[in-house]
Amino acid sequence: MEELIRTNNVVTLSFVGSLLKEAGIQHFIADENMSVLEGSINALSRRMLVDASRIDEARRLVEGAGLGDVLKQPGL
């Protein structure tokens, strides 16, 4: 799996998750339960991961929705 986005914004995560689900792209949100350890101060970002074979398609969907600025840049 490859990282698509990394954010603390739960609305963005939900929206991108909906886009991916509608397109039939399975995804996983890593670090979602870390808020228990951090005390809910949003210091740790959540990462949305998608299958490596569909990462390009997922990136195009997110960019098409006007959220290209939240995408993880390749190679970083």
C-alpha positions as CSV (number, residue, x, y, z in Angstrom):
1,M,0.0,0.0,0.0
2,E,1.1,3.6,-0.7
3,E,0.3,6.8,1.1
4,L,-2.1,9.0,-0.7
5,I,-2.7,11.7,1.8
6,R,-1.6,12.7,5.3
7,T,-3.8,15.1,7.3
8,N,-5.4,15.8,10.6
9,N,-8.6,17.0,8.9
10,V,-11.2,14.4,9.4
11,V,-13.6,16.0,6.9
12,T,-10.9,15.7,4.2
13,L,-10.3,12.1,5.1
14,S,-14.0,11.3,5.0
15,F,-14.5,13.1,1.6
16,V,-11.5,11.4,0.0
17,G,-12.6,8.1,1.4
18,S,-16.0,8.6,-0.2
19,L,-14.4,9.4,-3.5
20,L,-12.3,6.3,-3.4
21,K,-15.2,4.1,-2.2
22,E,-17.4,5.3,-5.1
23,A,-14.6,4.4,-7.5
24,G,-14.2,1.0,-6.0
25,I,-10.7,1.8,-4.7
26,Q,-10.1,0.1,-1.3
27,H,-8.3,2.3,1.2
28,F,-7.1,2.1,4.8
29,I,-6.6,5.0,7.3
30,A,-3.5,4.4,9.3
31,D,-2.9,6.1,12.7
32,E,-6.6,6.7,13.1
33,N,-6.6,5.6,16.7
34,M,-3.4,7.4,17.7
35,S,-5.6,10.3,19.2
36,V,-6.1,8.0,22.2
37,L,-2.3,8.2,22.9
38,E,-1.8,11.8,22.0
39,G,-4.7,13.1,24.0
40,S,-6.8,14.3,21.0
41,I,-4.7,17.3,20.3
42,N,-4.3,16.4,16.6
43,A,-0.5,16.3,16.8
44,L,-0.3,13.1,14.8
45,S,-1.6,13.1,11.2
46,R,-3.6,10.2,9.9
47,R,-2.5,8.6,6.6
48,M,-4.7,7.3,3.9
49,L,-3.2,4.3,2.1
50,V,-4.3,2.8,-1.2
51,D,-3.1,-0.2,-3.1
52,A,0.0,0.6,-5.1
53,S,-1.6,-0.6,-8.3
54,R,-4.3,2.0,-8.0
55,I,-2.4,5.0,-6.6
56,D,-2.3,6.9,-9.8
57,E,-6.0,6.5,-10.3
58,A,-6.6,7.6,-6.7
59,R,-4.4,10.7,-7.2
60,R,-6.3,11.7,-10.3
61,L,-9.6,11.4,-8.4
62,V,-8.4,13.6,-5.6
63,E,-6.9,16.1,-8.0
64,G,-10.2,16.1,-10.0
65,A,-12.1,17.0,-6.8
66,G,-9.9,20.1,-6.3
67,L,-7.9,18.6,-3.4
68,G,-4.6,18.2,-5.2
69,D,-2.9,20.3,-2.4
70,V,-3.5,17.5,0.2
71,L,-1.8,14.8,-1.9
72,K,1.4,13.3,-0.7
73,Q,4.1,14.3,-3.2
74,P,5.7,11.3,-4.8
75,G,9.2,10.6,-3.5
76,L,8.7,12.4,-0.2
